Amino acid sequence: MASDLTFVEYIHDQLNGAGQISFKKMFGEYAIYCDEKVVALVCNNQLFIKPTASGRSMIGSVVEASPYPGAKPYFLIGEQLDDQQWLSTLIQLTARELPVPKPKKSKPKQSKL
């Protein structure tokens, strides 16, 4: 089941204080970006945060689940979705710990015959 855009927009609004937040539709679901880093996924109207040591420390009793079949476990966020300050802080900590994305290489243009 694909996520509703209204749910993704709610998550986006909740993360307002975390930095430069954006989202992108991918395969019927959504990736959440903080300062150009993928920090979370929204799948089946659930929020999955990329696992980090600082995120684990902040959450405490972590619930881990795979956002889609075959994916590595992420932190599944439940009741804390409505706590804007808590969620923004978690996203900031996660983004700080994740590496900067590698620049995409441009593909060489193929000549037409």
Backbone as CSV, one residue per row, in Angstrom:
resi,resn,N_x,N_y,N_z,CA_x,CA_y,CA_z,C_x,C_y,C_z
1,MET,0.835,-1.175,0.000,0.000,0.000,0.000,0.882,1.242,0.000
2,ALA,0.674,2.128,-0.932,1.461,3.351,-1.033,1.042,4.351,0.049
3,SER,1.971,5.186,0.439,1.700,6.200,1.454,0.886,7.352,0.874
4,ASP,0.068,7.958,1.725,-0.725,9.121,1.327,0.138,10.373,1.358
5,LEU,-0.018,11.215,0.357,0.716,12.470,0.314,0.405,13.328,1.533
6,THR,-0.817,13.287,2.033,-1.173,14.087,3.214,-0.369,13.651,4.436
7,PHE,-0.100,12.349,4.572,0.716,11.862,5.691,2.157,12.354,5.539
8,VAL,2.685,12.286,4.338,4.063,12.741,4.081,4.177,14.238,4.347
9,GLU,3.188,15.004,3.939,3.202,16.445,4.204,3.118,16.732,5.708
10,TYR,2.376,15.913,6.446,2.312,16.061,7.906,3.698,15.833,8.511
11,ILE,4.377,14.775,8.083,5.742,14.507,8.568,6.653,15.670,8.213
12,HIS,6.549,16.168,6.994,7.351,17.315,6.557,7.125,18.508,7.479
13,ASP,5.874,18.790,7.802,5.552,19.901,8.706,6.103,19.657,10.109
14,GLN,6.047,18.424,10.584,6.556,18.086,11.913,8.069,18.317,11.998
15,LEU,8.774,18.198,10.886,10.232,18.335,10.866,10.681,19.749,10.521
16,ASN,9.783,20.683,10.593,10.042,22.058,10.198,11.306,22.649,10.825
17,GLY,11.606,22.348,12.073,12.760,22.932,12.746,14.044,22.130,12.642
18,ALA,14.046,21.075,11.851,15.203,20.176,11.814,16.284,20.591,10.830
19,GLY,16.000,21.478,9.926,16.948,21.861,8.886,16.213,22.002,7.570
20,GLN,16.932,21.859,6.476,16.310,21.940,5.156,15.676,20.583,4.847
21,ILE,14.369,20.482,5.023,13.647,19.224,4.876,12.919,19.195,3.533
22,SER,13.050,18.073,2.847,12.323,17.873,1.602,11.962,16.398,1.501
23,PHE,11.117,16.073,0.536,10.775,14.677,0.313,10.656,14.427,-1.176
24,LYS,10.838,13.171,-1.539,10.816,12.782,-2.945,10.118,11.437,-3.059
25,LYS,9.220,11.342,-4.016,8.500,10.088,-4.234,9.428,9.094,-4.919
26,MET,9.449,7.878,-4.368,10.301,6.829,-4.917,9.548,5.502,-4.852
27,PHE,9.258,4.925,-5.978,8.616,3.613,-6.058,7.296,3.562,-5.284
28,GLY,6.523,4.620,-5.336,5.240,4.659,-4.652,5.321,5.061,-3.194
29,GLU,6.512,5.169,-2.659,6.723,5.597,-1.277,7.566,6.868,-1.301
30,TYR,8.069,7.303,-0.143,8.765,8.582,-0.088,10.062,8.493,0.715
31,ALA,11.063,9.241,0.250,12.297,9.431,0.997,12.255,10.830,1.599
32,ILE,12.676,10.954,2.857,12.737,12.241,3.549,14.203,12.663,3.609
33,TYR,14.461,13.885,3.180,15.816,14.429,3.158,15.961,15.528,4.197
34,CYS,17.108,15.558,4.853,17.486,16.662,5.724,18.850,17.146,5.251
35,ASP,18.899,18.379,4.809,20.139,18.951,4.286,20.757,18.039,3.225
36,GLU,19.912,17.574,2.313,20.283,16.764,1.151,20.719,15.336,1.480
37,LYS,20.532,14.899,2.718,20.836,13.530,3.113,19.529,12.782,3.334
38,VAL,19.444,11.553,2.826,18.258,10.738,3.098,18.347,10.286,4.549
39,VAL,17.389,10.720,5.352,17.393,10.401,6.778,16.262,9.453,7.170
40,ALA,15.250,9.354,6.311,14.087,8.540,6.666,13.323,8.130,5.416
41,LEU,12.471,7.138,5.604,11.563,6.688,4.558,10.145,6.699,5.123
42,VAL,9.196,7.018,4.289,7.792,6.883,4.641,7.247,5.776,3.752
43,CYS,6.843,4.685,4.373,6.306,3.526,3.666,5.055,3.058,4.392
44,ASN,3.997,2.809,3.636,2.731,2.358,4.232,2.259,3.286,5.347
45,ASN,2.428,4.585,5.133,2.033,5.599,6.117,2.677,5.376,7.478
46,GLN,3.927,4.946,7.461,4.726,4.810,8.677,6.066,5.490,8.437
47,LEU,6.664,6.037,9.508,7.942,6.725,9.416,9.060,5.807,9.892
48,PHE,10.047,5.606,9.024,11.212,4.774,9.313,12.451,5.666,9.250
49,ILE,13.175,5.779,10.367,14.376,6.614,10.459,15.608,5.733,10.263
50,LYS,16.574,6.237,9.478,17.816,5.479,9.293,18.480,5.262,10.653
51,PRO,18.949,4.065,10.899,19.553,3.796,12.208,20.935,4.431,12.361
52,THR,21.131,5.097,13.497,22.428,5.663,13.876,22.610,5.445,15.366
53,ALA,23.846,5.533,15.827,24.129,5.350,17.254,23.470,6.448,18.094
54,SER,23.560,7.689,17.629,22.959,8.780,18.404,21.436,8.693,18.391
55,GLY,20.857,8.250,17.310,19.412,8.053,17.249,18.969,6.970,18.208
56,ARG,19.737,5.884,18.247,19.424,4.779,19.163,19.476,5.257,20.607
57,SER,20.482,6.074,20.937,20.605,6.607,22.305,19.422,7.500,22.658
58,MET,19.014,8.326,21.717,17.913,9.249,21.991,16.585,8.506,22.159
59,ILE,16.330,7.527,21.303,15.058,6.801,21.344,14.970,5.925,22.585
60,GLY,16.080,5.285,22.925,16.076,4.384,24.078,15.565,3.012,23.681
61,SER,14.306,2.738,23.914,13.710,1.454,23.569,13.276,1.498,22.106
62,VAL,14.165,1.057,21.234,13.981,1.165,19.788,13.107,0.033,19.261
63,VAL,12.194,0.388,18.373,11.430,-0.608,17.613,12.019,-0.578,16.209
64,GLU,12.558,-1.711,15.766,13.143,-1.784,14.438,12.240,-2.603,13.517
65,ALA,12.146,-2.141,12.274,11.345,-2.841,11.280,11.876,-2.479,9.898
66,SER,11.615,-3.335,8.945,12.012,-3.071,7.561,10.919,-2.265,6.870
67,PRO,11.283,-1.181,6.209,10.271,-0.366,5.540,9.624,-1.068,4.343
68,TYR,10.340,-2.009,3.756,9.817,-2.780,2.630,10.542,-4.119,2.615
69,PRO,9.990,-5.124,1.959,10.616,-6.456,1.963,12.049,-6.412,1.433
70,GLY,12.938,-7.031,2.177,14.342,-7.100,1.789,15.193,-5.938,2.282
71,ALA,14.601,-4.936,2.891,15.353,-3.774,3.390,15.946,-4.073,4.757
72,LYS,17.033,-3.380,5.062,17.617,-3.468,6.396,16.657,-2.801,7.382
73,PRO,16.715,-3.201,8.652,15.823,-2.591,9.640,16.140,-1.112,9.873
74,TYR,15.094,-0.325,10.020,15.157,1.085,10.361,14.469,1.254,11.712
75,PHE,14.585,2.442,12.297,13.854,2.746,13.521,12.422,3.121,13.128
76,LEU,11.455,2.381,13.604,10.048,2.664,13.332,9.536,3.623,14.406
77,ILE,9.037,4.765,13.972,8.557,5.786,14.901,7.039,5.675,15.003
78,GLY,6.560,5.609,16.222,5.124,5.448,16.447,4.521,6.662,17.117
79,GLU,4.332,6.570,18.421,3.646,7.619,19.185,4.347,8.976,19.118
80,GLN,5.643,8.990,18.910,6.386,10.256,18.916,6.170,11.092,17.652
81,LEU,5.398,10.597,16.685,5.144,11.364,15.461,4.539,12.732,15.745
82,ASP,3.768,12.834,16.806,3.090,14.087,17.118,3.934,15.046,17.951
83,ASP,5.120,14.607,18.381,6.014,15.448,19.178,7.027,16.113,18.240
84,GLN,6.686,17.306,17.781,7.491,17.994,16.776,8.931,18.227,17.228
85,GLN,9.124,18.677,18.459,10.476,18.956,18.963,11.307,17.679,19.025
86,TRP,10.733,16.616,19.560,11.444,15.342,19.694,11.830,14.806,18.313
87,LEU,10.898,14.832,17.381,11.133,14.305,16.046,12.179,15.127,15.297
88,SER,12.105,16.445,15.420,13.094,17.317,14.774,14.491,17.073,15.321
89,THR,14.599,16.905,16.630,15.901,16.628,17.246,16.454,15.295,16.754
90,LEU,15.608,14.270,16.677,16.045,12.960,16.183,16.551,13.060,14.750
91,ILE,15.859,13.802,13.914,16.283,13.964,12.517,17.611,14.712,12.440
92,GLN,17.782,15.740,13.260,19.047,16.485,13.280,20.203,15.577,13.686
93,LEU,20.017,14.787,14.738,21.064,13.866,15.189,21.390,12.840,14.099
94,THR,20.366,12.335,13.455,20.557,11.345,12.395,21.325,11.954,11.233
95,ALA,20.929,13.128,10.805,21.588,13.786,9.665,23.057,14.075,9.963
96,ARG,23.360,14.491,11.189,24.757,14.779,11.555,25.638,13.548,11.440
97,GLU,25.070,12.395,11.745,25.855,11.170,11.772,25.998,10.499,10.396
98,LEU,25.128,10.836,9.476,25.178,10.213,8.151,26.196,10.922,7.261
99,PRO,26.846,10.181,6.360,27.824,10.797,5.471,27.151,11.686,4.424
100,VAL,27.917,12.629,3.903,27.436,13.486,2.823,27.288,12.613,1.576
101,PRO,26.187,12.746,0.850,26.011,11.919,-0.346,27.080,12.210,-1.390
102,LYS,27.489,11.168,-2.075,28.484,11.329,-3.132,27.837,12.027,-4.317
103,PRO,28.596,12.907,-4.964,28.023,13.576,-6.133,27.750,12.554,-7.247
104,LYS,26.650,12.762,-7.944,26.308,11.858,-9.032,27.217,12.133,-10.222
105,LYS,27.681,11.057,-10.818,28.505,11.189,-12.013,27.587,11.348,-13.206
106,SER,27.933,12.283,-14.065,27.124,12.443,-15.263,27.524,11.386,-16.283
107,LYS,26.519,10.872,-16.948,26.779,9.842,-17.950,27.287,10.508,-19.218
108,PRO,28.270,9.888,-19.850,28.745,10.480,-21.129,27.645,10.399,-22.179
109,LYS,27.564,11.434,-22.962,26.543,11.457,-24.019,26.916,10.494,-25.122
110,GLN,25.908,9.785,-25.573,26.138,8.840,-26.660,25.888,9.566,-27.975
111,SER,26.764,9.323,-28.906,26.593,9.960,-30.209,25.517,9.223,-30.990
112,LYS,24.774,9.988,-31.749,23.722,9.403,-32.573,24.316,9.028,-33.919
113,LEU,23.903,7.897,-34.402,24.405,7.444,-35.701,23.501,7.837,-36.814
